[in-house]
């Protein structure tokens, strides 16, 4: 699975994605944060060039939806980097975004949250078959397939990333996630996406 395979490789990506929440420290990959700190939108900073737009993908790969192991999309955002500070800000020209949903692991559990930064294609437009992800609801975001999404949009490999655990009270209990993830949505293929555009 793309999300699990990338975890040990985050530090080997060409750039860095530094992140923190307003009341947290700068996050090192693998850190654990309490759920209360992750409610606001995080502050993001990168070492990547400021001349290109980027696409941020944030997912939770540890979700059990009934008896199905699945992935929830938490954020899809077009970003640009400030040339002086490297701070990332919302690309003012982008409308094809899925608003941030804060981490919501169940009580007495902790989930991984993975943030990946991609080069945004010049002709980026969210295909019609992905418009269902735009509402900030669990129903709209559950069953997201990041590997399929990356392939359909031709994003290539991520340029930078970060990940962390969020715990929700009590002693953390690792989620038992199946090695394969089932998507609960209709597949969106590159052929169908090209047909829609």
RODO-2510 file (C-alpha; in nm, 4 decimals, decimal comma):
residues 197
     n   res          X          Y          Z
     1     x     0,0000     0,0000     0,0000
     2     x     0,1395     0,3417    -0,0954
     3     x     0,0798     0,5024     0,2441
     4     x     0,2489     0,2290     0,4490
     5     x     0,5435     0,1881     0,2143
     6     x     0,6185     0,5606     0,2228
     7     x     0,6525     0,5904     0,6009
     8     x     1,0179     0,4841     0,6249
     9     x     1,0973     0,6775     0,3052
    10     x     0,9660     1,0188     0,4160
    11     x     1,3101     1,1300     0,5338
    12     x     1,4612     1,0217     0,1994
    13     x     1,2326     1,2428    -0,0126
    14     x     1,4026     1,5265    -0,2062
    15     x     1,2538     1,8048     0,0092
    16     x     1,1316     1,8438     0,3647
    17     x     0,7823     1,9145     0,4910
    18     x     0,8050     2,0749     0,8330
    19     x     0,4801     2,1042     1,0213
    20     x     0,3368     2,1955     1,3565
    21     x     0,0042     2,2906     1,5062
    22     x    -0,0387     2,6293     1,6773
    23     x     0,0048     2,4650     2,0212
    24     x     0,2560     2,1947     1,9280
    25     x     0,6279     2,1630     1,8596
    26     x     0,7690     2,1069     1,5116
    27     x     0,6766     1,7489     1,4286
    28     x     0,9416     1,4847     1,3683
    29     x     0,8129     1,1883     1,1623
    30     x     0,6656     0,9322     1,4028
    31     x     0,5850     1,1792     1,6850
    32     x     0,2649     1,1293     1,8869
    33     x     0,0292     1,4238     1,9406
    34     x    -0,2808     1,4452     2,1601
    35     x    -0,6005     1,4852     1,9619
    36     x    -0,6778     1,8248     2,1204
    37     x    -0,3699     1,9831     1,9582
    38     x    -0,4663     1,8801     1,6041
    39     x    -0,7986     2,0639     1,5656
    40     x    -0,6717     2,3753     1,3818
    41     x    -0,5119     2,3694     1,0373
    42     x    -0,1397     2,2958     1,0763
    43     x     0,1399     2,5360     0,9896
    44     x     0,3464     2,3969     0,7007
    45     x     0,6929     2,4869     0,5792
    46     x     0,9144     2,3376     0,3082
    47     x     1,2638     2,3488     0,1646
    48     x     1,1255     2,3101    -0,1890
    49     x     1,1393     2,5866    -0,4493
    50     x     0,8878     2,8698    -0,4243
    51     x     0,8322     2,8892    -0,8000
    52     x     0,5857     2,6017    -0,8346
    53     x     0,2418     2,5172    -0,6978
    54     x     0,2202     2,2038    -0,4844
    55     x    -0,0614     1,9664    -0,3998
    56     x    -0,0878     1,8442    -0,0412
    57     x    -0,2533     1,5115     0,0343
    58     x    -0,3263     1,4194     0,3991
    59     x    -0,4661     1,0756     0,4847
    60     x    -0,5432     0,8420     0,7749
    61     x    -0,4607     0,4837     0,6672
    62     x    -0,5723     0,3197     0,9939
    63     x    -0,9514     0,3374     0,9660
    64     x    -1,1849     0,0470     1,0326
    65     x    -1,5164     0,1107     0,8600
    66     x    -1,7292    -0,1758     0,9858
    67     x    -1,5199    -0,4821     0,9044
    68     x    -1,3283    -0,3091     0,6251
    69     x    -0,9805    -0,1578     0,6585
    70     x    -0,9807     0,1630     0,4608
    71     x    -0,8289     0,5091     0,4195
    72     x    -0,9847     0,8465     0,4950
    73     x    -0,8794     1,1613     0,3097
    74     x    -0,8301     1,4455     0,5588
    75     x    -0,7068     1,7228     0,3332
    76     x    -0,6401     1,8011    -0,0322
    77     x    -0,4987     2,1498    -0,0826
    78     x    -0,3168     2,3464    -0,3522
    79     x    -0,0290     2,5353    -0,1911
    80     x     0,2494     2,7769    -0,2740
    81     x     0,5709     2,8398    -0,0810
    82     x     0,6775     3,1836     0,0401
    83     x     1,0168     3,2592    -0,1171
    84     x     1,1655     3,4101     0,2005
    85     x     1,0373     3,1734     0,4712
    86     x     0,9331     2,8552     0,2893
    87     x     0,5979     2,8734     0,4683
    88     x     0,3221     2,7146     0,2628
    89     x    -0,0002     2,9020     0,2004
    90     x    -0,3193     2,8280     0,0121
    91     x    -0,2862     2,8895    -0,3601
    92     x    -0,5312     3,1781    -0,4176
    93     x    -0,6206     3,0529    -0,7652
    94     x    -0,7270     2,7042    -0,6558
    95     x    -1,0862     2,5973    -0,6026
    96     x    -1,0486     2,2200    -0,6373
    97     x    -0,9680     2,1457    -0,2727
    98     x    -1,1035     1,9216     0,0011
    99     x    -1,1150     2,1173     0,3289
   100     x    -0,9132     2,0055     0,6298
   101     x    -1,0797     1,7552     0,8633
   102     x    -0,8951     1,7258     1,1969
   103     x    -0,7723     1,3822     1,3115
   104     x    -1,0493     1,1774     1,4755
   105     x    -0,9088     0,8440     1,5988
   106     x    -1,1541     0,6473     1,8149
   107     x    -1,1262     0,6562     2,1960
   108     x    -0,8261     0,4730     2,3410
   109     x    -0,6569     0,4401     2,0025
   110     x    -0,4032     0,6163     1,7893
   111     x    -0,3908     0,6502     1,4137
   112     x    -0,1196     0,7561     1,1716
   113     x    -0,1675     1,0761     0,9730
   114     x     0,0423     1,1057     0,6582
   115     x     0,1026     1,4365     0,4772
   116     x     0,2526     1,4194     0,1272
   117     x     0,3499     1,7120    -0,0936
   118     x     0,3450     1,6658    -0,4715
   119     x     0,4290     1,8877    -0,7654
   120     x     0,0936     2,0154    -0,8879
   121     x     0,0478     1,9653    -1,2645
   122     x     0,0143     2,2854    -1,4696
   123     x    -0,3250     2,1719    -1,5978
   124     x    -0,4486     2,0502    -1,2595
   125     x    -0,8219     2,0112    -1,2339
   126     x    -0,9982     1,7658    -1,0077
   127     x    -1,1694     1,5040    -1,2284
   128     x    -1,5465     1,4726    -1,1972
   129     x    -1,5071     1,1219    -1,0549
   130     x    -1,3297     1,2758    -0,7514
   131     x    -1,5730     1,5616    -0,6855
   132     x    -1,7401     1,3446    -0,4188
   133     x    -1,4410     1,4098    -0,1859
   134     x    -1,5015     1,7843    -0,1592
   135     x    -1,7514     1,7878     0,1324
   136     x    -1,5799     1,7751     0,4738
   137     x    -1,7699     1,4650     0,5888
   138     x    -1,6625     1,1112     0,6752
   139     x    -1,9058     0,9759     0,4174
   140     x    -1,7397     1,1793     0,1411
   141     x    -1,3821     1,0973     0,2427
   142     x    -1,3900     0,7309     0,3495
   143     x    -1,2584     0,4759     0,0997
   144     x    -1,0056     0,7141    -0,0545
   145     x    -0,7374     0,5355    -0,2587
   146     x    -0,4202     0,7507    -0,2618
   147     x    -0,2344     0,5248    -0,5057
   148     x    -0,5190     0,5473    -0,7569
   149     x    -0,5480     0,9237    -0,7047
   150     x    -0,1760     0,9790    -0,7701
   151     x    -0,1885     0,7631    -1,0830
   152     x    -0,5061     0,9202    -1,2241
   153     x    -0,3753     1,2751    -1,1805
   154     x    -0,0226     1,1841    -1,2947
   155     x     0,1350     1,3337    -0,9834
   156     x     0,4440     1,1142    -0,9809
   157     x     0,6398     1,0598    -0,6604
   158     x     0,5952     1,2876    -0,3595
   159     x     0,8569     1,5600    -0,3141
   160     x     0,8264     1,5942     0,0634
   161     x     0,6269     1,4464     0,3472
   162     x     0,5732     1,4029     0,7175
   163     x     0,3672     1,1727     0,9392
   164     x     0,2686     1,1366     1,3014
   165     x     0,0373     0,9541     1,5386
   166     x    -0,2618     1,1147     1,7058
   167     x    -0,3869     0,9513     2,0233
   168     x    -0,7312     0,9880     2,1685
   169     x    -0,7074     0,9352     2,5445
   170     x    -0,5812     0,6460     2,7489
   171     x    -0,2924     0,4155     2,6740
   172     x    -0,2367     0,4023     2,2963
   173     x    -0,3431     0,0812     2,1275
   174     x    -0,2025     0,0287     1,7793
   175     x    -0,4624    -0,0204     1,5100
   176     x    -0,4569    -0,3571     1,3404
   177     x    -0,4813    -0,2748     0,9739
   178     x    -0,5060    -0,5314     0,6975
   179     x    -0,2168    -0,5217     0,4481
   180     x    -0,4546    -0,4310     0,1672
   181     x    -0,7065    -0,1509     0,1768
   182     x    -1,0506    -0,1677     0,0269
   183     x    -1,1895     0,1390    -0,1421
   184     x    -1,5565     0,1986    -0,0740
   185     x    -1,5969     0,4296    -0,3743
   186     x    -1,6266     0,3620    -0,7452
   187     x    -1,2826     0,3434    -0,9067
   188     x    -1,1685     0,6482    -1,0984
   189     x    -0,9329     0,5402    -1,3752
   190     x    -0,6997     0,7622    -1,5743
   191     x    -0,9039     0,6781    -1,8850
   192     x    -1,2314     0,7857    -1,7221
   193     x    -1,0698     1,1026    -1,5863
   194     x    -0,9369     1,1999    -1,9308
   195     x    -1,2804     1,1360    -2,0821
   196     x    -1,4403     1,3739    -1,8317
   197     x    -1,1987     1,6622    -1,8916
***
